[in-house]
Structure formats: structure tokens, C-alpha cells
Amino acid sequence: MAMICFKADSCKALTNKGAAVFQVISADEAMPRQITDGGGMNQGKDIADSELLDYISESITLSTSLADCGEQKSCAVTTAKRLRDFLGDAMVKDKGLCCQYIVACEPKGTPVTERAIPVAIFKTNTENMKLYIKKWCKISSDSKTSIRSIVDWSYYKRRLCSMIQKKITIPAAMQKVANPVPRVPHPSWLLKRVNEKEEKFRSHQQELEDMNGSMSRENKSAGADLEDMGKAGKSYVIAPRPIVHSHGVNKRVKDLVDKSG
């Protein structure tokens, strides 16, 4: 198994709230068995609802009050507005509101920011939960109000794959290591980036080789000249060094000699 240097602090567990938690078990497996199986997504059927929510929920704290958010559109703002629907204005009037949510697949065709469902709704009684889920998701059937029915699984799969690429597969490709998670293909732009890096490296390597070759030729030429000088028996006169006189110092010495005489 090839060794790969990752930017992550730990390659035993990498966590991304709002996407999924996964463990790097081996070079061929990097998705949690609780959320995926060999054939793909199993929608967390083997774990409790609370654990599933811990895996896929995202939490954002509003820096301002909901009233000051105005017409802003974000998952956090949508979550705050929906918390106000069933908890009342008093619970969301202050700034610093913690908005924990999941992304639903309904209403279809709407932006992600309009499909945020507050996690708190799943902690209320069943009747309230069904009432608000049907209202927010614009569905009529009670059978489609469970957590696993409303979650946008394709959204979370994209988020998870994006995180695996960022932390594992892209760093591996940049180090010329084969994709350690084949189930997550490389993005289309990566091959071009790798080729550009390789070309830059080869160009730099060629410059170093040319420089070393030039220095080697110069050294050989200088050595040959010295050897020719010895063979020719030529004598070379080395000019004497110039002597520097300090007239000011000599005059003072002469004065001292005259006085002592």
C-alpha cells in the first residue's frame, strides 16, 4: 500500500458536519458502513434516528437576530424562520441563535437554502412533526414525513464525495498515487492540473541539468588549460605586489629620530 501525505490532522477519522462522518479503513474503503454498503446508499437503516441526525446535520449560529437578517437567503435563515413557526417569536428574537438543520429533497426544484429542516422538529411529538414537515416540504402523505424519506440523499452523497476528494483522492493524485477510493472518481480538471505540475517539474529538472552540464564543461576547460601550461614548459612571471607608503607616518618617525639624536 502506498503511503500518502494528507493535509488532514488525522487519517483515522475525518468529520464534515453537513455531509457525513467517514473512517479511512483501508485504501479501498473510505465510507462508513452505517451510511453506505457495498451496493451504495442504504440511508442509515441500521442506526437510530438520533445517530443519523448527528452524521448529516449541520449547525450554524446566526451572528445577528432573525429580524436583522431581512431578506437574506441561507439555510440558517430558513431554519431560524421555521423554528419560529413552531417555537414562537420569543425563542428566536435574540442574536446568537443556533440553527441545526438537515437538507430535505422536497419541494423539488427549489434551492437548497429553501429546503433546510430544523432538527428540533424531530424531537417534538409525532403529530406536530408531521404537520410541519408536510407544510415545509409541501407534501400530503404522512408516510413521507420520516427522516429517511425527506432527506436529500443525493445532496449528502455529493458533499461526502467532495470531502473525500479534497482530503484523500486529490492529494493522492498530486503525489502520483493511484486513486485510493475508486468509488469516488477524480474531478475532470484534476488530470490537467497533474499534467501541468509534471511539465513544470520536467522543465525545472532540465534547467538544472543544463546548468550542471555547463559548469562541468567550464571546469574541464580550465583543467585542460592548466595541463597545457605544464606540458609546454612555459614560465610565467608573477608581478611583484605594490608597496604602499604612508608618508605621514614616515615623517613622524624621522622627526622622532632627529630629536633623539
C-alpha positions in Angstrom: 0.0 0.0 0.0 1.5 3.4 -1.0 2.0 6.0 1.7 0.1 9.2 1.0 0.6 12.6 2.8 -2.7 14.1 3.7 -3.5 17.7 4.8 -5.9 16.4 7.4 -4.7 16.2 11.0 -5.8 12.5 11.3 -6.4 9.9 8.7 -8.3 7.7 11.1 -11.4 9.9 11.2 -12.3 12.9 9.1 -15.5 14.8 10.1 -17.6 17.1 8.0 -20.8 18.3 9.6 -23.5 18.7 7.0 -22.0 15.9 4.8 -21.1 12.7 6.7 -18.6 11.1 9.0 -16.4 8.5 7.5 -13.4 6.5 8.6 -10.4 5.6 6.5 -10.4 1.9 7.0 -8.1 0.9 4.1 -7.0 2.1 0.7 -10.1 0.6 -0.9 -12.8 1.7 1.6 -13.5 5.2 2.9 -17.2 5.4 3.5 -19.0 4.5 6.8 -20.7 1.1 6.7 -23.5 2.7 8.8 -24.4 5.0 5.9 -23.3 3.1 2.9 -22.9 -0.6 1.9 -21.2 -2.3 -1.0 -24.0 -1.5 -3.3 -24.4 2.2 -2.4 -26.5 4.2 0.0 -28.7 2.3 2.5 -30.0 5.5 4.1 -28.7 4.7 7.6 -31.3 2.0 8.1 -29.1 0.2 10.7 -28.7 3.1 13.0 -31.0 5.1 15.3 -32.6 8.4 14.0 -30.6 10.4 16.5 -27.3 9.0 15.3 -28.2 9.6 11.7 -29.0 13.2 12.5 -25.6 13.5 14.2 -24.0 12.3 11.0 -25.8 14.5 8.5 -27.0 17.6 10.3 -25.2 21.0 10.1 -25.1 23.6 12.8 -24.7 27.4 12.1 -25.0 30.2 14.7 -26.6 33.4 13.5 -24.4 36.4 14.3 -27.4 38.7 14.2 -31.1 38.4 15.2 -33.5 36.9 12.7 -35.2 40.3 12.3 -31.9 41.9 11.2 -31.4 39.2 8.6 -34.0 40.9 6.4 -34.4 39.2 3.0 -31.2 37.1 3.3 -31.4 33.6 1.9 -29.5 30.9 3.5 -30.1 27.5 5.2 -29.5 29.1 8.6 -32.1 31.8 8.0 -34.6 29.4 6.7 -34.0 27.2 9.7 -34.5 30.1 12.1 -37.8 31.1 10.4 -39.1 27.5 10.7 -38.0 27.4 14.4 -40.1 30.5 14.9 -43.1 28.7 13.2 -43.4 26.1 16.0 -41.5 27.6 18.9 -42.7 31.2 18.7 -41.0 34.6 18.2 -39.6 34.8 21.7 -37.3 31.8 21.1 -35.6 33.3 18.0 -35.6 37.1 18.7 -32.1 37.3 20.0 -28.8 37.1 18.1 -26.6 34.0 18.5 -29.4 31.5 17.6 -28.0 28.1 16.9 -29.6 26.7 13.7 -29.2 22.9 13.4 -30.7 21.5 10.2 -30.8 18.8 7.5 -31.5 19.3 3.8 -34.7 17.8 2.5 -35.4 16.6 -1.0 -38.7 18.5 -1.1 -40.1 20.7 -2.6 -38.3 19.5 -5.7 -36.7 22.1 -7.9 -36.2 24.7 -5.2 -32.8 25.9 -4.0 -31.0 24.1 -1.2 -31.5 27.2 1.0 -35.2 26.7 0.9 -35.1 23.1 1.9 -33.5 23.3 5.3 -35.4 21.5 8.0 -34.7 22.2 11.7 -33.5 19.2 13.6 -35.6 20.3 16.6 -38.8 19.3 14.8 -37.9 15.6 15.1 -37.7 16.0 18.9 -41.4 17.1 19.2 -44.4 14.9 19.2 -45.3 12.9 16.1 -48.4 14.9 15.2 -46.5 18.3 15.3 -43.6 16.8 13.3 -45.9 15.5 10.5 -47.8 18.8 10.4 -44.8 21.0 9.9 -42.9 18.6 7.7 -45.8 18.4 5.3 -46.1 22.2 5.4 -42.4 22.9 4.7 -41.9 20.1 2.2 -45.3 20.7 0.5 -46.3 17.0 0.7 -49.6 15.5 1.7 -48.8 11.9 2.6 -47.9 11.0 6.2 -45.8 8.1 5.0 -43.3 10.5 3.5 -42.6 12.5 6.7 -40.0 10.2 8.2 -36.4 11.4 8.4 -35.1 8.9 5.8 -38.0 9.8 3.4 -37.4 13.5 3.3 -33.6 13.6 3.4 -31.9 14.7 0.1 -29.6 11.7 -0.1 -28.1 12.8 -3.5 -27.1 16.1 -1.8 -25.3 14.4 1.0 -23.6 11.9 -1.4 -22.2 14.9 -3.3 -21.0 16.5 -0.1 -19.3 13.3 1.1 -17.6 12.7 -2.3 -16.4 16.3 -2.4 -14.9 15.9 1.1 -13.2 12.6 0.1 -11.8 14.2 -3.0 -10.5 17.2 -1.0 -8.9 15.2 1.8 -7.8 12.0 0.1 -8.0 11.4 -3.6 -6.8 14.8 -5.0 -3.7 14.9 -2.7 -3.0 11.3 -3.8 -3.2 12.2 -7.4 -0.9 15.2 -6.9 1.6 12.8 -5.4 1.3 10.4 -8.4 -0.6 7.8 -6.3 -3.4 5.8 -7.8 -6.9 6.7 -6.6 -7.2 5.1 -3.1 -11.0 5.4 -3.2 -12.1 4.2 -6.7 -15.7 4.7 -5.9 -15.1 8.4 -5.9 -13.8 9.4 -9.4 -11.4 12.2 -9.9 -12.9 15.6 -11.0 -12.4 16.3 -14.7 -9.9 19.2 -14.1 -7.5 17.1 -12.0 -5.7 15.4 -14.9 -4.9 18.8 -16.5 -3.6 20.1 -13.1 -1.4 17.0 -12.6 0.0 17.2 -16.2 0.8 20.9 -15.7 2.6 20.1 -12.4 4.6 17.3 -14.1 5.5 19.6 -17.1 6.7 22.3 -14.7 8.8 19.7 -12.8 10.4 18.4 -16.0 11.2 21.9 -17.2 12.9 22.8 -13.9 14.8 19.5 -14.0 16.0 20.2 -17.5 17.2 23.7 -16.4 19.2 22.1 -13.6 20.7 19.5 -15.9 21.7 22.2 -18.4 23.3 24.3 -15.7 25.2 21.4 -14.3 26.4 20.5 -17.8 27.6 24.0 -18.5 29.6 24.1 -15.2 31.1 20.7 -15.9 32.3 21.9 -19.4 33.8 25.0 -17.9 35.7 23.0 -15.2 37.1 20.6 -17.8 38.2 23.6 -20.0 40.0 25.2 -17.1 41.7 21.9 -16.2 42.9 21.4 -19.7 44.4 24.9 -19.8 46.4 24.3 -16.7 47.6 20.9 -18.1 48.7 22.5 -21.3 50.6 25.1 -19.4 52.6 22.4 -17.6 53.3 20.4 -20.8 54.6 23.5 -22.7 57.2 24.3 -20.0 56.3 27.9 -20.2 57.4 30.2 -17.3 55.1 32.8 -16.1 56.4 35.9 -14.2 54.3 36.9 -11.3 54.4 40.7 -11.0 55.5 42.0 -7.6 53.0 43.4 -5.2 52.8 47.1 -5.0 54.2 48.6 -1.7 52.0 51.1 -0.1 53.9 54.0 1.6 52.4 56.2 4.3 54.3 59.5 4.0 52.7 60.9 7.1 53.9 58.1 9.3 57.4 58.2 7.8 57.7 61.9 8.5 56.7 61.5 12.2 59.3 58.7 12.6 62.0 60.9 11.0 61.2 63.7 13.4 61.5 61.4 16.4 64.9 60.2 15.2 66.1 63.7 14.7 65.0 64.7 18.2 66.6 61.7 19.9 69.9 62.5 18.0 
